[in-house]
């Protein structure tokens, strides 16, 4: 069997062919309960000569001047500060739902200028704002860099990224996000992916656990809950719902093709109809060499001439029709595709043609 390409298979074939039990908490989120993105601009100091070059990144020097003026230090106008141990950075974080004042957040620090490395740096106090331009947290701390690097004499060795790092518990929540969860009259569950059958399954499972019609599937993405009005009782109600096991129905047959990496991923529900496939590869190679022509006799008054010589070769390999049998099992599908002996790039075209011809029983998605 030709193994010219590798088909990466992420499927449920390693498990039972029956539907697998999952918890409702893994399939849905509670509407209105979500995190919020925070962002801020700050300065990292204490670098070992690997900071921003202020001539190419003037905003770093301006930021330092503004900070020093707030501390009562005045820098004369027009002063050219040759800084090497400071870098301008962007700080990002996620403010989780129900975060309270004083909670700690993990933050990511990323270089904004042309700093070579943030290793050993310390982030100065940086306000973090949300989309409403309000400050919700303050960040500060030592930046942890997972990469390493060294350079000398024009040679450079680097492992992983040096211009981005992390500070665990590096931000403190200063403002709480208003949340009316306790006062909402209706609670809704949002499915991670739209599916009418799954929404109905979730509704039926909840109604079996709580008699009296506790849930109602409104559409393919939303399940409405008739939760208790009391806050603690509502929390207990949702906690019991999230742990209900559910037999997830069969998923759609999908083939995911990544045109950038050449990888092909398919799940266990992909099937093939009988078809004939012919593929070949046409390559044209042009090679140009320079030939030197000299006069045949000495002192004849001739000149040396360089003439180009071009060789063109055309190769067309493959092209024979090959029969692909009907396959409903994933292993048989992989075996049938492997017999074609196609490269990953050729396989992408073959799968597209199979889909158009109606031979591929799956949804084809190309990234």
C-alpha positions in Angstrom: 0.0 0.0 0.0 1.4 3.3 -1.1 2.0 5.7 1.9 3.1 8.8 0.0 1.0 10.9 2.3 -0.2 10.9 5.8 -3.9 11.4 6.7 -4.3 12.8 10.2 -7.4 11.3 11.7 -9.2 12.8 14.6 -12.3 10.7 15.2 -14.3 8.7 17.6 -13.3 5.4 16.1 -11.2 4.6 19.0 -14.3 4.6 21.2 -17.5 2.7 20.9 -19.6 3.3 17.8 -22.5 4.3 20.0 -23.1 7.8 21.1 -20.9 8.9 24.0 -22.2 10.3 27.3 -21.3 13.9 28.0 -22.3 16.4 30.6 -24.5 19.3 29.7 -21.9 21.7 31.1 -19.6 20.7 28.3 -22.1 21.4 25.6 -23.6 24.8 26.7 -22.9 28.1 28.3 -25.2 30.2 30.4 -26.4 33.3 28.6 -25.0 36.5 30.1 -22.3 34.7 32.0 -19.1 35.4 30.1 -15.6 36.9 30.5 -14.5 40.3 29.3 -11.3 41.3 27.5 -9.0 43.8 29.1 -6.1 45.7 27.5 -3.6 48.2 28.6 -0.4 50.0 27.5 2.6 49.9 29.9 6.4 49.9 30.3 8.8 47.1 31.1 12.0 48.2 32.8 15.1 46.5 34.1 16.1 44.8 30.8 19.7 43.9 30.2 20.3 46.2 27.2 17.6 44.4 25.1 15.0 47.2 25.3 13.6 49.4 22.6 15.8 51.6 20.5 14.2 55.0 21.1 15.2 56.4 17.7 13.0 53.8 16.0 10.4 53.6 18.7 9.9 57.3 19.9 6.7 56.5 21.8 8.8 54.6 24.4 10.8 57.7 25.3 7.6 59.8 25.3 5.9 57.3 27.7 8.9 57.5 30.0 8.9 61.3 30.0 5.2 61.3 30.9 5.7 58.8 33.7 8.6 60.7 35.2 6.7 64.0 35.1 3.9 62.3 37.1 6.6 61.4 39.7 7.8 65.0 39.9 10.9 64.6 37.6 11.1 67.0 34.7 13.1 66.0 31.6 14.4 69.1 29.6 12.7 69.4 26.2 14.7 68.1 23.3 16.7 65.7 25.5 17.7 62.6 23.5 17.4 59.8 26.0 19.5 56.8 24.8 17.5 54.0 26.5 18.3 50.3 26.3 16.7 48.9 29.4 13.1 49.9 28.8 10.4 48.6 26.4 6.9 49.6 25.5 4.4 46.7 25.9 0.8 45.8 25.5 -0.8 44.0 28.4 -3.9 41.8 27.9 -6.1 39.8 30.3 -9.5 38.1 30.6 -11.8 39.3 33.4 -14.0 36.3 34.3 -17.6 36.5 35.1 -18.5 37.3 38.7 -15.0 38.6 39.4 -14.8 40.6 42.6 -12.6 43.5 43.7 -9.3 42.2 44.9 -9.3 39.0 42.7 -6.1 38.2 40.9 -5.8 37.8 37.1 -3.1 36.2 34.9 -1.8 38.6 32.3 0.1 38.4 29.0 2.8 41.0 28.2 3.8 41.5 24.5 6.5 43.9 23.1 5.2 46.8 21.1 8.4 48.3 19.8 11.7 46.7 18.6 12.9 45.2 21.9 15.1 42.2 21.5 14.0 40.5 24.7 11.8 41.1 27.7 13.7 38.6 29.9 14.4 39.9 33.4 12.0 42.8 33.0 9.5 44.2 35.4 6.2 45.6 34.3 5.3 48.9 35.9 1.8 49.7 37.1 -0.5 49.5 34.1 -4.2 50.2 34.1 -6.3 47.6 32.2 -9.4 48.9 30.4 -12.4 47.2 28.8 -14.4 48.1 25.7 -16.2 50.9 27.6 -12.8 52.5 28.3 -13.2 52.1 32.0 -10.3 50.8 34.2 -11.2 47.3 35.7 -7.8 46.1 36.9 -4.2 47.2 37.6 -1.2 45.1 36.4 2.3 45.0 37.7 5.0 42.4 38.3 8.0 40.5 37.0 7.6 39.1 33.4 8.2 35.4 33.0 9.8 34.5 29.6 9.9 30.9 28.5 12.4 31.5 25.7 16.1 31.8 25.7 18.7 33.3 23.3 22.3 34.4 22.8 24.2 36.3 20.2 27.8 37.1 19.5 29.9 38.0 16.5 26.9 38.2 14.2 25.6 34.7 15.2 22.4 34.3 17.0 20.7 31.4 18.7 17.1 31.7 20.0 14.7 29.2 21.5 11.0 30.1 21.6 9.7 33.7 21.8 11.5 36.4 23.7 9.2 39.3 23.1 6.2 38.0 24.9 5.8 36.8 28.5 3.3 36.1 31.3 2.8 37.2 34.8 0.8 34.8 37.0 -1.6 36.7 39.2 -0.1 39.9 37.8 -3.3 42.0 37.9 -5.7 43.0 40.6 -9.4 43.6 39.9 -10.3 47.1 40.9 -13.9 47.4 39.5 -16.6 44.7 39.2 -18.7 44.2 36.1 -22.4 44.7 36.8 -24.3 41.4 36.5 -28.1 41.0 36.9 -28.0 37.2 36.9 -29.7 36.9 40.2 -32.6 39.2 39.1 -33.2 37.7 35.7 -36.7 36.3 35.2 -35.5 33.9 32.5 -32.3 31.9 32.3 -31.2 30.5 28.9 -28.6 28.0 27.9 -26.6 28.6 24.7 -25.3 25.6 22.8 -21.7 25.7 21.7 -22.7 24.7 18.2 -26.1 25.0 16.6 -28.0 21.7 16.5 -31.8 21.3 16.7 -31.6 17.7 17.8 -29.0 18.4 20.5 -31.1 21.4 21.8 -34.1 19.1 22.0 -32.1 16.4 23.7 -30.9 18.8 26.4 -34.5 20.0 27.0 -35.8 16.5 27.3 -33.0 15.4 29.7 -33.7 18.4 31.9 -37.4 17.8 31.9 -36.9 14.1 32.9 -34.8 15.2 35.9 -37.2 18.1 36.9 -40.8 17.4 36.4 -43.2 20.1 35.4 -41.6 21.4 32.2 -38.4 23.0 33.5 -36.8 23.5 30.0 -38.0 24.5 26.5 -35.9 24.4 23.3 -36.5 27.7 21.6 -34.2 27.2 18.6 -31.1 25.4 17.5 -28.9 27.4 19.8 -31.0 28.3 22.8 -32.7 26.3 25.6 -35.0 28.3 27.9 -35.0 27.3 31.6 -37.8 28.1 34.1 -35.5 28.5 37.1 -36.5 29.4 40.6 -36.7 33.1 41.4 -34.6 32.9 44.6 -30.9 33.4 44.0 -29.5 30.5 46.0 -32.2 28.1 44.7 -31.3 29.2 41.1 -27.7 28.4 41.7 -28.5 24.9 43.0 -30.9 24.4 40.1 -28.2 25.3 37.5 -25.6 23.2 39.3 -27.8 20.1 39.1 -28.5 20.8 35.4 -24.9 21.1 34.4 -24.0 17.6 35.7 -26.8 15.8 33.9 -25.2 13.1 31.5 -26.4 13.2 27.9 -26.0 10.8 25.1 -24.8 13.0 22.2 -26.3 12.2 18.8 -24.2 11.3 15.8 -22.2 14.3 14.5 -22.1 15.5 10.9 -19.6 13.8 8.6 -16.7 16.3 8.1 -13.4 16.5 6.2 -11.2 19.4 7.2 -8.5 20.4 4.8 -5.8 22.9 5.8 -4.3 24.2 2.6 -1.4 25.9 4.4 0.0 22.8 6.2 -1.3 20.1 3.9 -3.1 18.2 6.7 -6.4 16.4 6.2 -8.6 15.6 9.1 -11.8 13.5 9.0 -14.2 12.0 11.5 -15.5 8.5 11.6 -18.8 9.3 9.8 -17.1 10.0 6.5 -18.0 7.5 3.7 -17.2 7.0 0.1 -19.3 6.0 -2.9 -17.8 3.9 -5.7 -16.0 6.0 -8.2 -13.0 6.1 -10.6 -10.1 8.5 -10.0 -7.2 9.4 -12.3 -4.5 11.8 -11.2 -1.1 12.8 -12.4 1.6 15.4 -11.9 2.9 17.5 -14.7 6.3 19.2 -14.0 8.2 21.5 -16.3 11.9 22.1 -15.5 13.9 24.9 -17.2 17.7 24.8 -16.7 19.9 27.6 -18.2 23.7 27.2 -18.5 26.3 29.6 -19.8 28.6 28.3 -22.6 31.9 30.0 -23.3 32.9 30.2 -27.0 36.6 31.1 -27.8 38.2 31.8 -31.2 39.4 28.6 -32.9 42.9 29.9 -33.9 45.2 32.1 -31.8 45.8 35.7 -33.0 42.8 35.5 -35.3 41.3 38.7 -33.9 38.2 36.9 -32.6 36.5 37.6 -29.3 35.3 35.3 -26.5 31.5 35.0 -26.5 29.3 33.7 -23.7 26.1 32.1 -25.1 23.2 30.8 -22.9 22.1 27.2 -23.3 18.6 26.4 -22.2 17.3 22.9 -21.5 13.6 22.2 -21.0 12.3 18.9 -19.7 8.7 18.0 -19.2 7.6 15.0 -17.1 4.1 13.7 -16.7 3.7 11.0 -14.2 0.6 8.9 -13.3 -2.7 9.5 -14.9 -4.2 6.0 -14.9 -7.7 5.4 -13.7 -8.0 3.7 -10.4 -11.2 2.3 -8.9 -12.2 3.4 -5.5 -14.7 1.1 -3.8 -17.6 2.1 -1.6 -16.5 2.5 2.0 -18.5 3.2 5.0 -15.9 2.4 7.7 -13.3 4.9 8.4 -10.4 2.4 8.1 -11.7 1.4 4.7 -11.9 5.1 3.6 -8.3 5.7 4.6 -7.2 2.5 2.9 -9.0 3.6 -0.3 -7.5 7.0 -0.3 -4.0 5.6 0.4 -4.2 3.4 -2.7 -4.3 6.5 -4.9 -0.7 7.3 -3.9 -1.5 11.0 -3.9 0.5 13.7 -2.1 -1.4 15.9 0.4 -1.8 18.7 -2.1 -3.1 16.3 -4.7 -5.4 14.7 -2.2 -7.1 18.1 -1.6 -8.0 18.4 -5.2 -9.1 14.8 -5.3 -11.4 15.3 -2.3 -12.9 18.4 -3.9 -13.6 16.6 -7.1 -15.1 13.6 -5.2 -17.4 16.0 -3.4 -18.5 17.7 -6.6 -19.1 14.3 -8.2 -21.2 13.1 -5.2 -18.7 10.4 -4.2 -17.7 11.9 -0.9 -20.4 11.6 1.7 -19.2 14.4 4.0 -19.0 18.1 4.5 -15.8 19.5 3.0 -14.2 22.5 4.8 -11.0 24.1 3.6 -9.1 26.4 5.9 
